Amino acid sequence: MTGVPDDHAGASEPEVPDKAGVPAGPARPEAGDPAPPRAADGGGAEAGAPGSAAGGRPVDPARLSDVDLATAVIEGRATVDATTARWVLLVGEFDRRSLWLADGAVSAAAWLRRECRINAPTSTHLLTVARALRDLPATRDAFTTGTISFEHVRAIAPSLGGGRVDLARRADPIFARAAAWMTPRQVARVVSTWTDIADA
């Protein structure tokens, strides 16, 4: 499913790059920043944005300039992340209300597998992230603005385990800001180190 991959955030220890080493490109919004304006009624890209023509119609990528193509790739990724976030929040509310019971499903995960045609691991990861977002407001804001991805949130979610909810809430803004310039694997390593210290 787009935006919700099955592979784990990863466990190997990467080298965290210096911020100066991040490739140049249009800055993604910081956690807590307002979402960028979108086309009316959510119907497609903004008019005038790279990759769109007047009226928000998509443009053939082959017709874009090098600069506009690079910008469209970056902005497209942020749009995918923000759209995925909205869907995950819908799933979270559906789960909170236990609406899957009305359809005779044995669990929310089983309902998602049946109705959304997704694999078992994906439904499990999806619900883990949806539930974690209830306790991680800074991470939720960064996700909904497209600043970070589903995999970033999945890497942050384990901070809530082991009775660490209050500690994780205090660390949440730090994790969200770090995720804005780290890969999900790097964030997973940061969270793993943090949990080791918190549990010591």
C-alpha positions as CSV (number, residue, x, y, z in Angstrom):
1,M,0.0,0.0,0.0
2,T,1.4,3.4,-0.9
3,G,3.0,5.1,2.1
4,V,2.6,2.1,4.4
5,P,5.4,-0.4,3.5
6,D,5.9,-3.8,5.1
7,D,9.6,-3.7,5.8
8,H,10.8,-2.9,9.3
9,A,12.4,0.4,10.0
10,G,15.7,-1.4,10.4
11,A,18.1,-2.3,13.2
12,S,21.6,-1.7,11.8
13,E,23.5,1.4,13.1
14,P,24.0,4.0,10.4
15,E,26.2,7.0,10.7
16,V,24.0,10.1,11.3
17,P,24.9,12.7,8.7
18,D,25.7,16.2,9.5
19,K,22.8,18.5,8.6
20,A,25.0,20.2,6.1
21,G,25.2,17.0,4.2
22,V,21.4,16.8,3.5
23,P,20.8,17.3,-0.3
24,A,19.6,20.8,-1.2
25,G,16.0,21.2,-2.1
26,P,12.8,22.9,-1.0
27,A,12.6,22.7,2.8
28,R,10.0,20.5,4.3
29,P,7.9,22.1,7.0
30,E,9.0,21.8,10.6
31,A,6.8,19.9,13.1
32,G,4.0,22.2,14.1
33,D,4.1,24.4,11.0
34,P,0.8,24.8,9.2
35,A,0.2,22.5,6.3
36,P,0.9,24.0,2.9
37,P,-2.1,25.2,0.9
38,R,-3.7,22.6,-1.3
39,A,-6.1,22.6,-4.2
40,A,-9.7,23.3,-3.4
41,D,-11.7,20.3,-2.3
42,G,-8.5,18.3,-2.2
43,G,-8.8,17.5,-5.9
44,G,-5.3,17.1,-7.1
45,A,-2.2,19.3,-7.2
46,E,-2.2,23.1,-6.9
47,A,-2.4,25.1,-10.0
48,G,1.1,26.6,-10.7
49,A,2.9,24.0,-8.6
50,P,5.7,22.0,-10.3
51,G,4.1,19.0,-12.0
52,S,0.7,20.6,-12.5
53,A,-0.8,22.9,-15.1
54,A,-3.6,25.5,-14.8
55,G,-6.6,23.9,-13.1
56,G,-4.3,21.5,-11.2
57,R,-4.0,19.0,-14.1
58,P,-0.9,16.8,-14.0
59,V,1.9,17.7,-16.5
60,D,3.9,15.0,-18.3
61,P,7.1,14.7,-16.2
62,A,9.1,14.7,-19.5
63,R,8.0,18.3,-20.1
64,L,9.3,19.6,-16.8
65,S,12.6,21.5,-16.4
66,D,15.3,19.9,-14.3
67,V,14.6,22.2,-11.4
68,D,10.8,21.7,-11.6
69,L,11.2,18.0,-11.8
70,A,13.4,17.8,-8.8
71,T,11.0,20.0,-6.9
72,A,8.0,18.0,-7.9
73,V,9.7,14.8,-6.7
74,I,10.3,16.3,-3.3
75,E,6.8,17.9,-3.0
76,G,5.2,14.7,-4.3
77,R,6.8,12.7,-1.5
78,A,5.5,15.2,1.1
79,T,2.0,15.0,-0.4
80,V,2.1,11.1,-0.2
81,D,3.2,11.3,3.4
82,A,0.5,13.9,4.4
83,T,-2.2,11.9,2.6
84,T,-1.1,8.7,4.3
85,A,-1.2,10.5,7.6
86,R,-4.9,11.5,7.1
87,W,-5.7,7.9,6.2
88,V,-3.9,6.6,9.3
89,L,-5.8,9.0,11.5
90,L,-9.0,7.7,10.1
91,V,-8.0,4.2,10.8
92,G,-7.1,5.2,14.3
93,E,-10.5,6.7,15.0
94,F,-12.2,3.7,13.4
95,D,-10.2,1.5,15.8
96,R,-10.9,3.7,18.8
97,R,-14.6,3.3,18.2
98,S,-14.3,-0.4,17.6
99,L,-16.5,-0.1,14.5
100,W,-15.0,-3.4,13.2
101,L,-17.3,-5.2,15.6
102,A,-20.4,-4.1,13.7
103,D,-19.1,-6.1,10.6
104,G,-18.5,-9.2,12.6
105,A,-14.7,-9.0,12.3
106,V,-12.6,-10.6,15.1
107,S,-10.3,-7.6,15.3
108,A,-9.5,-4.2,13.7
109,A,-6.5,-5.9,11.9
110,A,-8.8,-8.6,10.5
111,W,-11.3,-6.0,9.2
112,L,-8.5,-4.0,7.5
113,R,-7.1,-7.1,5.9
114,R,-10.6,-8.0,4.5
115,E,-11.9,-4.6,3.6
116,C,-8.7,-2.8,2.5
117,R,-7.1,-5.9,1.1
118,I,-3.8,-5.5,2.9
119,N,-1.4,-8.1,4.3
120,A,-1.3,-9.1,7.9
121,P,2.0,-7.4,8.8
122,T,0.9,-4.2,7.2
123,S,-2.4,-4.1,9.2
124,T,-0.4,-4.7,12.4
125,H,2.1,-1.9,11.6
126,L,-0.8,0.4,10.6
127,L,-2.7,0.0,13.9
128,T,0.5,0.3,15.9
129,V,1.2,3.7,14.2
130,A,-2.4,4.9,14.5
131,R,-2.5,4.1,18.2
132,A,0.9,5.7,18.8
133,L,-0.2,9.0,17.2
134,R,-2.8,9.5,20.0
135,D,0.1,10.0,22.5
136,L,2.6,11.8,20.2
137,P,1.2,15.1,19.2
138,A,4.4,16.6,17.7
139,T,5.0,13.5,15.7
140,R,1.3,13.5,14.6
141,D,1.7,17.2,13.4
142,A,4.9,16.4,11.5
143,F,3.2,13.5,9.8
144,T,0.1,15.3,8.8
145,T,2.1,18.1,7.2
146,G,4.1,15.7,5.2
147,T,7.3,16.5,7.1
148,I,7.9,12.9,8.1
149,S,6.8,9.6,6.7
150,F,4.9,6.5,8.0
151,E,8.2,4.8,8.5
152,H,9.5,7.6,10.7
153,V,6.4,7.3,12.9
154,R,6.8,3.6,13.0
155,A,10.4,4.1,14.2
156,I,9.2,6.5,17.0
157,A,6.3,4.4,18.2
158,P,8.4,1.9,20.3
159,S,9.2,4.9,22.6
160,L,5.8,4.4,24.1
161,G,6.3,0.8,25.2
162,G,7.4,-0.5,28.6
163,G,5.3,2.0,30.6
164,R,7.3,4.9,29.2
165,V,4.3,6.9,27.9
166,D,4.9,10.0,30.0
167,L,8.6,10.0,29.1
168,A,7.9,9.5,25.5
169,R,5.5,12.4,25.4
170,R,8.2,14.7,26.7
171,A,10.7,13.3,24.2
172,D,8.1,13.5,21.3
173,P,9.1,17.0,20.0
174,I,12.7,16.0,19.9
175,F,12.0,12.8,18.0
176,A,9.7,14.7,15.6
177,R,12.3,17.3,14.8
178,A,15.1,14.7,14.4
179,A,12.9,12.7,12.0
180,A,12.6,15.8,9.8
181,W,16.2,15.4,8.6
182,M,17.0,11.7,9.5
183,T,16.1,8.5,7.7
184,P,13.7,6.2,9.4
185,R,16.5,3.8,10.2
186,Q,18.5,6.5,11.9
187,V,15.5,7.5,13.9
188,A,15.0,3.9,14.9
189,R,18.5,3.8,16.3
190,V,18.0,7.1,18.2
191,V,14.8,5.8,19.7
192,S,16.5,2.5,20.6
193,T,19.3,4.3,22.4
194,W,16.8,6.5,24.2
195,T,14.7,3.5,25.4
196,D,17.9,1.8,26.6
197,I,18.7,4.9,28.7
198,A,15.1,5.4,29.9
199,D,14.9,1.7,31.0
200,A,18.2,1.7,32.8
